[in-house]
Amino acid sequence: MREMINNLQIVGTLKSKNIEEKVSQAGEEFITGDLIVLVNTPNGVSEVKVDLYSKKYTKKGTINTKYSGYQTINSEYKTIVDDEDGERILVNGNIGFEEYNDKRTGEYKFFNTYRADFINRLTEVREDSAKIETEIVITDVEEPNEDNIDAKISGINVGYNGYLIPIKDMVIAPELFNQVKDHYKVGETVKIQCDIKNEVQVVEEEVDSGAVFGYVEPKIIKNFFREIRIVGGYLPYDAGQLDANKQPMKVNETEFNQILQSRKTTKPGAISLSPIGNTPTFGSPAANNNAFCNVPF
């Protein structure tokens, strides 16, 4: 199966950074950590966590450019904590996932993650945004009902060397879903564009004055609202439709069953992030022009 498009692009202000240089048990040097990017749009303010990782040396023995870049971010980039303004940055990367069984309860946990590839200071004025452009083979469609006014679509992106990246419970508004509900079926291969929401609501919980003495600070509670919202996309690829490398764009029935079987036999328990491959340019022209809700990327 071909490697599908999997692109992440975030424009925002660097709120915080947590970057460390380490050495593995095998003696291999690497750099790892995460950034929190503050994204302020008319639809709300999000705090998007972006993971980063790079080995120090390439296979040729030279210093990895990403490693050097992450060192520069750690030593030079100002956060909102350091400076009220903070650095304006552009992040390009991809979407991944984590899944595991809770050690205490045994409950299965899953959530999608965001991984940086390249990070740059912005030298021009750009509006904040957090967007995904990805191809998936659809694995589940949940139509709107009394409990949920939005439809939900889940799918799997095929990454480098056939690595599977599930993307779960992407929300799509009813007015958009009505345009594609006869086409977005389980097993279809589609290209979609999404907005990322990761809002943090801080609430102060007052302390019962009758239960304490002196002054006790109110308890701070953080409520997180996370969502991947489909805002546009294209009709499913046709059988026989080829990409620039003459590879079929549509996942066929045999491949789809192989994907489902592979996911069934995958044992959760370790962090799984999509590997970086040679991804197409973010916002490249669509493979077919049957778009709904055309979204500029």
Salt bridges, closest charged atoms under 4 A:
GLU20 OE1 - LYS22 NZ 3.69
GLU28 OE2 - LYS55 NZ 3.88
GLU29 OE1 - LYS56 NZ 3.35
GLU47 OE2 - LYS15 NZ 2.66
GLU76 OE1 - ARG121 NH2 3.78
GLU87 OE1 - ARG121 NE 3.29
GLU99 OE1 - ARG263 NH2 3.01
GLU107 OE1 - LYS109 NZ 3.50
ASP117 OD1 - LYS66 NZ 3.33
ASP128 OD1 - ARG88 NH1 2.63
GLU135 OE1 - ARG2 NH1 3.00
ASP150 OD2 - ARG229 NH2 2.83
GLU188 OE1 - LYS250 NZ 2.88
ASP195 OD1 - LYS131 NZ 2.98
GLU227 OE1 - ARG229 NE 2.94
